[in-house]
């Protein structure tokens, strides 16, 4: 439930986590904004300050163009 345009809204939503590298964020955000049905979608970037090196290397490899 949330307030939007002065009214209480209740809609089913599905949270999604998308992993990418910082240099790919702008392109990802642009794509999500262009394809999301909401005027103001909930898009959050969470900085990774530490992680398993092998996993972070995998994310880096998998998000290259």
PyMOL Python script that loads the backbone (N, CA, C, O; Angstrom):
from pymol import cmd

cmd.read_pdbstr("""\
ATOM      1  N   UNK A   1       0.845  -1.170   0.000  1.00  0.00           N
ATOM      2  CA  UNK A   1       0.000   0.000   0.000  1.00  0.00           C
ATOM      3  C   UNK A   1       0.896   1.240   0.000  1.00  0.00           C
ATOM      4  O   UNK A   1       1.958   1.264   0.622  1.00  0.00           O
ATOM      5  N   UNK A   2       0.441   2.253  -0.706  1.00  0.00           N
ATOM      6  CA  UNK A   2       1.208   3.484  -0.771  1.00  0.00           C
ATOM      7  C   UNK A   2       0.280   4.623  -1.190  1.00  0.00           C
ATOM      8  O   UNK A   2      -0.785   4.391  -1.762  1.00  0.00           O
ATOM      9  N   UNK A   3       0.696   5.851  -0.899  1.00  0.00           N
ATOM     10  CA  UNK A   3      -0.054   7.028  -1.334  1.00  0.00           C
ATOM     11  C   UNK A   3       0.471   7.468  -2.689  1.00  0.00           C
ATOM     12  O   UNK A   3       1.681   7.552  -2.902  1.00  0.00           O
ATOM     13  N   UNK A   4      -0.439   7.745  -3.594  1.00  0.00           N
ATOM     14  CA  UNK A   4      -0.062   8.256  -4.909  1.00  0.00           C
ATOM     15  C   UNK A   4      -1.164   9.161  -5.402  1.00  0.00           C
ATOM     16  O   UNK A   4      -2.335   8.782  -5.427  1.00  0.00           O
ATOM     17  N   UNK A   5      -0.779  10.363  -5.795  1.00  0.00           N
ATOM     18  CA  UNK A   5      -1.709  11.357  -6.316  1.00  0.00           C
ATOM     19  C   UNK A   5      -2.889  11.563  -5.373  1.00  0.00           C
ATOM     20  O   UNK A   5      -4.041  11.632  -5.802  1.00  0.00           O
ATOM     21  N   UNK A   6      -2.577  11.660  -4.072  1.00  0.00           N
ATOM     22  CA  UNK A   6      -3.580  11.988  -3.075  1.00  0.00           C
ATOM     23  C   UNK A   6      -4.501  10.852  -2.657  1.00  0.00           C
ATOM     24  O   UNK A   6      -5.451  11.083  -1.910  1.00  0.00           O
ATOM     25  N   UNK A   7      -4.251   9.647  -3.113  1.00  0.00           N
ATOM     26  CA  UNK A   7      -5.118   8.522  -2.770  1.00  0.00           C
ATOM     27  C   UNK A   7      -4.270   7.341  -2.302  1.00  0.00           C
ATOM     28  O   UNK A   7      -3.120   7.172  -2.706  1.00  0.00           O
ATOM     29  N   UNK A   8      -4.874   6.539  -1.444  1.00  0.00           N
ATOM     30  CA  UNK A   8      -4.216   5.332  -0.992  1.00  0.00           C
ATOM     31  C   UNK A   8      -4.365   4.264  -2.062  1.00  0.00           C
ATOM     32  O   UNK A   8      -5.477   3.943  -2.481  1.00  0.00           O
ATOM     33  N   UNK A   9      -3.240   3.717  -2.500  1.00  0.00           N
ATOM     34  CA  UNK A   9      -3.225   2.713  -3.561  1.00  0.00           C
ATOM     35  C   UNK A   9      -2.884   1.346  -2.973  1.00  0.00           C
ATOM     36  O   UNK A   9      -2.122   1.245  -2.011  1.00  0.00           O
ATOM     37  N   UNK A  10      -3.449   0.310  -3.554  1.00  0.00           N
ATOM     38  CA  UNK A  10      -3.091  -1.048  -3.169  1.00  0.00           C
ATOM     39  C   UNK A  10      -2.979  -1.874  -4.447  1.00  0.00           C
ATOM     40  O   UNK A  10      -3.982  -2.233  -5.064  1.00  0.00           O
ATOM     41  N   UNK A  11      -1.758  -2.160  -4.822  1.00  0.00           N
ATOM     42  CA  UNK A  11      -1.491  -2.912  -6.042  1.00  0.00           C
ATOM     43  C   UNK A  11      -0.490  -4.011  -5.736  1.00  0.00           C
ATOM     44  O   UNK A  11       0.377  -3.865  -4.874  1.00  0.00           O
ATOM     45  N   UNK A  12      -0.625  -5.100  -6.449  1.00  0.00           N
ATOM     46  CA  UNK A  12       0.363  -6.161  -6.325  1.00  0.00           C
ATOM     47  C   UNK A  12       1.643  -5.760  -7.029  1.00  0.00           C
ATOM     48  O   UNK A  12       1.619  -5.347  -8.188  1.00  0.00           O
ATOM     49  N   UNK A  13       2.750  -5.879  -6.337  1.00  0.00           N
ATOM     50  CA  UNK A  13       4.043  -5.567  -6.922  1.00  0.00           C
ATOM     51  C   UNK A  13       4.995  -6.710  -6.638  1.00  0.00           C
ATOM     52  O   UNK A  13       4.828  -7.450  -5.669  1.00  0.00           O
ATOM     53  N   UNK A  14       5.990  -6.846  -7.490  1.00  0.00           N
ATOM     54  CA  UNK A  14       6.996  -7.883  -7.315  1.00  0.00           C
ATOM     55  C   UNK A  14       8.354  -7.189  -7.273  1.00  0.00           C
ATOM     56  O   UNK A  14       8.773  -6.602  -8.271  1.00  0.00           O
ATOM     57  N   UNK A  15       9.055  -7.246  -6.126  1.00  0.00           N
ATOM     58  CA  UNK A  15      10.392  -6.649  -6.099  1.00  0.00           C
ATOM     59  C   UNK A  15      11.367  -7.479  -6.935  1.00  0.00           C
ATOM     60  O   UNK A  15      11.311  -8.709  -6.941  1.00  0.00           O
ATOM     61  N   UNK A  16      12.249  -6.788  -7.631  1.00  0.00           N
ATOM     62  CA  UNK A  16      13.224  -7.447  -8.495  1.00  0.00           C
ATOM     63  C   UNK A  16      14.602  -6.891  -8.159  1.00  0.00           C
ATOM     64  O   UNK A  16      14.770  -5.684  -7.987  1.00  0.00           O
ATOM     65  N   UNK A  17      15.572  -7.772  -8.070  1.00  0.00           N
ATOM     66  CA  UNK A  17      16.963  -7.344  -7.867  1.00  0.00           C
ATOM     67  C   UNK A  17      17.721  -7.618  -9.163  1.00  0.00           C
ATOM     68  O   UNK A  17      17.739  -8.743  -9.662  1.00  0.00           O
ATOM     69  N   UNK A  18      18.341  -6.577  -9.695  1.00  0.00           N
ATOM     70  CA  UNK A  18      19.130  -6.697 -10.920  1.00  0.00           C
ATOM     71  C   UNK A  18      20.566  -6.339 -10.573  1.00  0.00           C
ATOM     72  O   UNK A  18      20.827  -5.275 -10.013  1.00  0.00           O
ATOM     73  N   UNK A  19      21.478  -7.209 -10.898  1.00  0.00           N
ATOM     74  CA  UNK A  19      22.886  -6.987 -10.587  1.00  0.00           C
ATOM     75  C   UNK A  19      23.601  -6.488 -11.834  1.00  0.00           C
ATOM     76  O   UNK A  19      23.483  -7.066 -12.915  1.00  0.00           O
ATOM     77  N   UNK A  20      24.340  -5.408 -11.659  1.00  0.00           N
ATOM     78  CA  UNK A  20      25.139  -4.887 -12.756  1.00  0.00           C
ATOM     79  C   UNK A  20      26.300  -4.104 -12.178  1.00  0.00           C
ATOM     80  O   UNK A  20      26.409  -3.957 -10.961  1.00  0.00           O
ATOM     81  N   UNK A  21      27.144  -3.615 -13.020  1.00  0.00           N
ATOM     82  CA  UNK A  21      28.278  -2.815 -12.586  1.00  0.00           C
ATOM     83  C   UNK A  21      27.895  -1.341 -12.650  1.00  0.00           C
ATOM     84  O   UNK A  21      26.973  -0.955 -13.367  1.00  0.00           O
ATOM     85  N   UNK A  22      28.619  -0.528 -11.888  1.00  0.00           N
ATOM     86  CA  UNK A  22      28.299   0.891 -11.785  1.00  0.00           C
ATOM     87  C   UNK A  22      28.304   1.581 -13.151  1.00  0.00           C
ATOM     88  O   UNK A  22      27.463   2.442 -13.407  1.00  0.00           O
ATOM     89  N   UNK A  23      29.233   1.216 -14.023  1.00  0.00           N
ATOM     90  CA  UNK A  23      29.303   1.871 -15.321  1.00  0.00           C
ATOM     91  C   UNK A  23      28.150   1.476 -16.247  1.00  0.00           C
ATOM     92  O   UNK A  23      27.986   2.087 -17.303  1.00  0.00           O
ATOM     93  N   UNK A  24      27.360   0.484 -15.886  1.00  0.00           N
ATOM     94  CA  UNK A  24      26.204   0.060 -16.680  1.00  0.00           C
ATOM     95  C   UNK A  24      24.886   0.573 -16.096  1.00  0.00           C
ATOM     96  O   UNK A  24      23.828   0.386 -16.698  1.00  0.00           O
ATOM     97  N   UNK A  25      24.943   1.219 -14.925  1.00  0.00           N
ATOM     98  CA  UNK A  25      23.721   1.625 -14.236  1.00  0.00           C
ATOM     99  C   UNK A  25      22.863   2.588 -15.074  1.00  0.00           C
ATOM    100  O   UNK A  25      21.652   2.393 -15.173  1.00  0.00           O
ATOM    101  N   UNK A  26      23.450   3.588 -15.657  1.00  0.00           N
ATOM    102  CA  UNK A  26      22.670   4.594 -16.399  1.00  0.00           C
ATOM    103  C   UNK A  26      21.860   3.943 -17.522  1.00  0.00           C
ATOM    104  O   UNK A  26      20.698   4.290 -17.729  1.00  0.00           O
ATOM    105  N   UNK A  27      22.462   3.013 -18.236  1.00  0.00           N
ATOM    106  CA  UNK A  27      21.745   2.328 -19.316  1.00  0.00           C
ATOM    107  C   UNK A  27      20.616   1.467 -18.754  1.00  0.00           C
ATOM    108  O   UNK A  27      19.526   1.418 -19.323  1.00  0.00           O
ATOM    109  N   UNK A  28      20.876   0.794 -17.647  1.00  0.00           N
ATOM    110  CA  UNK A  28      19.841  -0.021 -17.019  1.00  0.00           C
ATOM    111  C   UNK A  28      18.682   0.840 -16.547  1.00  0.00           C
ATOM    112  O   UNK A  28      17.522   0.497 -16.777  1.00  0.00           O
ATOM    113  N   UNK A  29      18.980   1.953 -15.888  1.00  0.00           N
ATOM    114  CA  UNK A  29      17.922   2.843 -15.412  1.00  0.00           C
ATOM    115  C   UNK A  29      17.093   3.368 -16.584  1.00  0.00           C
ATOM    116  O   UNK A  29      15.865   3.394 -16.506  1.00  0.00           O
ATOM    117  N   UNK A  30      17.738   3.780 -17.650  1.00  0.00           N
ATOM    118  CA  UNK A  30      17.018   4.296 -18.818  1.00  0.00           C
ATOM    119  C   UNK A  30      16.085   3.229 -19.388  1.00  0.00           C
ATOM    120  O   UNK A  30      14.944   3.523 -19.745  1.00  0.00           O
ATOM    121  N   UNK A  31      16.566   2.007 -19.472  1.00  0.00           N
ATOM    122  CA  UNK A  31      15.731   0.909 -19.985  1.00  0.00           C
ATOM    123  C   UNK A  31      14.526   0.669 -19.081  1.00  0.00           C
ATOM    124  O   UNK A  31      13.400   0.539 -19.560  1.00  0.00           O
ATOM    125  N   UNK A  32      14.767   0.611 -17.778  1.00  0.00           N
ATOM    126  CA  UNK A  32      13.667   0.361 -16.842  1.00  0.00           C
ATOM    127  C   UNK A  32      12.629   1.482 -16.899  1.00  0.00           C
ATOM    128  O   UNK A  32      11.428   1.211 -16.911  1.00  0.00           O
ATOM    129  N   UNK A  33      13.076   2.721 -16.934  1.00  0.00           N
ATOM    130  CA  UNK A  33      12.135   3.851 -16.992  1.00  0.00           C
ATOM    131  C   UNK A  33      11.306   3.821 -18.280  1.00  0.00           C
ATOM    132  O   UNK A  33      10.119   4.147 -18.264  1.00  0.00           O
ATOM    133  N   UNK A  34      11.926   3.435 -19.379  1.00  0.00           N
ATOM    134  CA  UNK A  34      11.223   3.398 -20.663  1.00  0.00           C
ATOM    135  C   UNK A  34      10.192   2.277 -20.734  1.00  0.00           C
ATOM    136  O   UNK A  34       9.208   2.388 -21.466  1.00  0.00           O
ATOM    137  N   UNK A  35      10.408   1.195 -19.977  1.00  0.00           N
ATOM    138  CA  UNK A  35       9.535   0.031 -20.089  1.00  0.00           C
ATOM    139  C   UNK A  35       8.630  -0.208 -18.887  1.00  0.00           C
ATOM    140  O   UNK A  35       7.758  -1.075 -18.944  1.00  0.00           O
ATOM    141  N   UNK A  36       8.812   0.529 -17.817  1.00  0.00           N
ATOM    142  CA  UNK A  36       8.006   0.328 -16.610  1.00  0.00           C
ATOM    143  C   UNK A  36       6.687   1.078 -16.749  1.00  0.00           C
ATOM    144  O   UNK A  36       6.666   2.196 -17.263  1.00  0.00           O
ATOM    145  N   UNK A  37       5.578   0.477 -16.295  1.00  0.00           N
ATOM    146  CA  UNK A  37       4.280   1.144 -16.449  1.00  0.00           C
ATOM    147  C   UNK A  37       4.075   2.327 -15.498  1.00  0.00           C
ATOM    148  O   UNK A  37       3.223   3.173 -15.767  1.00  0.00           O
ATOM    149  N   UNK A  38       4.820   2.413 -14.406  1.00  0.00           N
ATOM    150  CA  UNK A  38       4.638   3.511 -13.453  1.00  0.00           C
ATOM    151  C   UNK A  38       5.323   4.773 -13.945  1.00  0.00           C
ATOM    152  O   UNK A  38       6.367   4.715 -14.595  1.00  0.00           O
ATOM    153  N   UNK A  39       4.722   5.917 -13.629  1.00  0.00           N
ATOM    154  CA  UNK A  39       5.342   7.205 -13.939  1.00  0.00           C
ATOM    155  C   UNK A  39       6.640   7.371 -13.156  1.00  0.00           C
ATOM    156  O   UNK A  39       7.624   7.893 -13.680  1.00  0.00           O
ATOM    157  N   UNK A  40       6.640   6.930 -11.916  1.00  0.00           N
ATOM    158  CA  UNK A  40       7.813   7.001 -11.056  1.00  0.00           C
ATOM    159  C   UNK A  40       8.088   5.622 -10.470  1.00  0.00           C
ATOM    160  O   UNK A  40       7.658   5.337  -9.352  1.00  0.00           O
ATOM    161  N   UNK A  41       8.792   4.765 -11.196  1.00  0.00           N
ATOM    162  CA  UNK A  41       9.065   3.427 -10.663  1.00  0.00           C
ATOM    163  C   UNK A  41      10.068   3.482  -9.508  1.00  0.00           C
ATOM    164  O   UNK A  41      10.889   4.395  -9.427  1.00  0.00           O
ATOM    165  N   UNK A  42       9.989   2.508  -8.632  1.00  0.00           N
ATOM    166  CA  UNK A  42      10.950   2.413  -7.533  1.00  0.00           C
ATOM    167  C   UNK A  42      12.215   1.745  -8.069  1.00  0.00           C
ATOM    168  O   UNK A  42      12.271   0.528  -8.244  1.00  0.00           O
ATOM    169  N   UNK A  43      13.217   2.566  -8.322  1.00  0.00           N
ATOM    170  CA  UNK A  43      14.508   2.078  -8.805  1.00  0.00           C
ATOM    171  C   UNK A  43      15.542   2.547  -7.787  1.00  0.00           C
ATOM    172  O   UNK A  43      15.705   3.747  -7.566  1.00  0.00           O
ATOM    173  N   UNK A  44      16.231   1.609  -7.177  1.00  0.00           N
ATOM    174  CA  UNK A  44      17.238   1.925  -6.179  1.00  0.00           C
ATOM    175  C   UNK A  44      18.570   1.319  -6.584  1.00  0.00           C
ATOM    176  O   UNK A  44      18.623   0.186  -7.062  1.00  0.00           O
ATOM    177  N   UNK A  45      19.630   2.059  -6.396  1.00  0.00           N
ATOM    178  CA  UNK A  45      20.978   1.528  -6.599  1.00  0.00           C
ATOM    179  C   UNK A  45      21.599   1.351  -5.222  1.00  0.00           C
ATOM    180  O   UNK A  45      21.608   2.275  -4.409  1.00  0.00           O
ATOM    181  N   UNK A  46      22.112   0.169  -4.974  1.00  0.00           N
ATOM    182  CA  UNK A  46      22.742  -0.134  -3.700  1.00  0.00           C
ATOM    183  C   UNK A  46      24.219  -0.386  -3.969  1.00  0.00           C
ATOM    184  O   UNK A  46      24.578  -1.340  -4.659  1.00  0.00           O
ATOM    185  N   UNK A  47      25.062   0.465  -3.426  1.00  0.00           N
ATOM    186  CA  UNK A  47      26.501   0.299  -3.641  1.00  0.00           C
ATOM    187  C   UNK A  47      27.004  -0.946  -2.936  1.00  0.00           C
ATOM    188  O   UNK A  47      26.632  -1.233  -1.798  1.00  0.00           O
ATOM    189  N   UNK A  48      27.844  -1.665  -3.624  1.00  0.00           N
ATOM    190  CA  UNK A  48      28.494  -2.822  -3.053  1.00  0.00           C
ATOM    191  C   UNK A  48      29.825  -2.368  -2.475  1.00  0.00           C
ATOM    192  O   UNK A  48      30.708  -1.934  -3.214  1.00  0.00           O
ATOM    193  N   UNK A  49      29.975  -2.464  -1.173  1.00  0.00           N
ATOM    194  CA  UNK A  49      31.225  -2.041  -0.554  1.00  0.00           C
ATOM    195  C   UNK A  49      32.175  -3.207  -0.330  1.00  0.00           C
ATOM    196  O   UNK A  49      33.374  -3.011  -0.129  1.00  0.00           O
ATOM    197  N   UNK A  50      31.637  -4.414  -0.365  1.00  0.00           N
ATOM    198  CA  UNK A  50      32.482  -5.589  -0.184  1.00  0.00           C
ATOM    199  C   UNK A  50      31.706  -6.811  -0.628  1.00  0.00           C
ATOM    200  O   UNK A  50      30.476  -6.825  -0.588  1.00  0.00           O
ATOM    201  N   UNK A  51      32.423  -7.827  -1.050  1.00  0.00           N
ATOM    202  CA  UNK A  51      31.773  -9.062  -1.462  1.00  0.00           C
ATOM    203  C   UNK A  51      32.802 -10.126  -1.772  1.00  0.00           C
ATOM    204  O   UNK A  51      34.002  -9.857  -1.822  1.00  0.00           O
ATOM    205  N   UNK A  52      32.326 -11.317  -1.976  1.00  0.00           N
ATOM    206  CA  UNK A  52      33.201 -12.427  -2.333  1.00  0.00           C
ATOM    207  C   UNK A  52      33.875 -12.099  -3.672  1.00  0.00           C
ATOM    208  O   UNK A  52      33.181 -11.918  -4.672  1.00  0.00           O
ATOM    209  N   UNK A  53      35.196 -12.019  -3.711  1.00  0.00           N
ATOM    210  CA  UNK A  53      35.882 -11.610  -4.937  1.00  0.00           C
ATOM    211  C   UNK A  53      35.502 -12.436  -6.165  1.00  0.00           C
ATOM    212  O   UNK A  53      35.310 -11.872  -7.242  1.00  0.00           O
ATOM    213  N   UNK A  54      35.392 -13.741  -6.028  1.00  0.00           N
ATOM    214  CA  UNK A  54      35.034 -14.572  -7.180  1.00  0.00           C
ATOM    215  C   UNK A  54      33.645 -14.217  -7.703  1.00  0.00           C
ATOM    216  O   UNK A  54      33.426 -14.186  -8.914  1.00  0.00           O
ATOM    217  N   UNK A  55      32.718 -13.952  -6.805  1.00  0.00           N
ATOM    218  CA  UNK A  55      31.362 -13.592  -7.224  1.00  0.00           C
ATOM    219  C   UNK A  55      31.359 -12.227  -7.911  1.00  0.00           C
ATOM    220  O   UNK A  55      30.725 -12.058  -8.953  1.00  0.00           O
ATOM    221  N   UNK A  56      32.056 -11.266  -7.340  1.00  0.00           N
ATOM    222  CA  UNK A  56      32.101  -9.933  -7.950  1.00  0.00           C
ATOM    223  C   UNK A  56      32.757  -9.983  -9.323  1.00  0.00           C
ATOM    224  O   UNK A  56      32.348  -9.259 -10.232  1.00  0.00           O
ATOM    225  N   UNK A  57      33.762 -10.822  -9.482  1.00  0.00           N
ATOM    226  CA  UNK A  57      34.399 -10.983 -10.791  1.00  0.00           C
ATOM    227  C   UNK A  57      33.405 -11.585 -11.783  1.00  0.00           C
ATOM    228  O   UNK A  57      33.381 -11.193 -12.950  1.00  0.00           O
ATOM    229  N   UNK A  58      32.590 -12.528 -11.330  1.00  0.00           N
ATOM    230  CA  UNK A  58      31.576 -13.136 -12.189  1.00  0.00           C
ATOM    231  C   UNK A  58      30.563 -12.083 -12.648  1.00  0.00           C
ATOM    232  O   UNK A  58      30.227 -12.021 -13.831  1.00  0.00           O
ATOM    233  N   UNK A  59      30.075 -11.255 -11.717  1.00  0.00           N
ATOM    234  CA  UNK A  59      29.125 -10.200 -12.089  1.00  0.00           C
ATOM    235  C   UNK A  59      29.762  -9.272 -13.117  1.00  0.00           C
ATOM    236  O   UNK A  59      29.121  -8.898 -14.099  1.00  0.00           O
ATOM    237  N   UNK A  60      30.993  -8.909 -12.900  1.00  0.00           N
ATOM    238  CA  UNK A  60      31.693  -8.034 -13.841  1.00  0.00           C
ATOM    239  C   UNK A  60      31.775  -8.658 -15.229  1.00  0.00           C
ATOM    240  O   UNK A  60      31.487  -7.998 -16.227  1.00  0.00           O
ATOM    241  N   UNK A  61      32.164  -9.922 -15.293  1.00  0.00           N
ATOM    242  CA  UNK A  61      32.247 -10.611 -16.595  1.00  0.00           C
ATOM    243  C   UNK A  61      30.872 -10.697 -17.280  1.00  0.00           C
ATOM    244  O   UNK A  61      30.763 -10.466 -18.484  1.00  0.00           O
ATOM    245  N   UNK A  62      29.855 -11.020 -16.530  1.00  0.00           N
ATOM    246  CA  UNK A  62      28.526 -11.250 -17.099  1.00  0.00           C
ATOM    247  C   UNK A  62      27.810  -9.978 -17.541  1.00  0.00           C
ATOM    248  O   UNK A  62      26.844 -10.047 -18.300  1.00  0.00           O
ATOM    249  N   UNK A  63      28.269  -8.821 -17.077  1.00  0.00           N
ATOM    250  CA  UNK A  63      27.596  -7.575 -17.443  1.00  0.00           C
ATOM    251  C   UNK A  63      28.349  -6.768 -18.484  1.00  0.00           C
ATOM    252  O   UNK A  63      27.991  -5.623 -18.760  1.00  0.00           O
ATOM    253  N   UNK A  64      29.376  -7.347 -19.059  1.00  0.00           N
ATOM    254  CA  UNK A  64      30.111  -6.671 -20.120  1.00  0.00           C
ATOM    255  C   UNK A  64      29.313  -6.764 -21.423  1.00  0.00           C
ATOM    256  O   UNK A  64      28.593  -7.736 -21.654  1.00  0.00           O
ATOM    257  N   UNK A  65      29.448  -5.762 -22.250  1.00  0.00           N
ATOM    258  CA  UNK A  65      28.763  -5.752 -23.551  1.00  0.00           C
ATOM    259  C   UNK A  65      29.475  -6.630 -24.533  1.00  0.00           C
ATOM    260  O   UNK A  65      29.046  -6.748 -25.681  1.00  0.00           O
TER     261      UNK A  65
END
""", "prot")
cmd.dss("prot")
cmd.show_as("cartoon", "prot")
cmd.util.cbc("prot")
cmd.orient("prot")
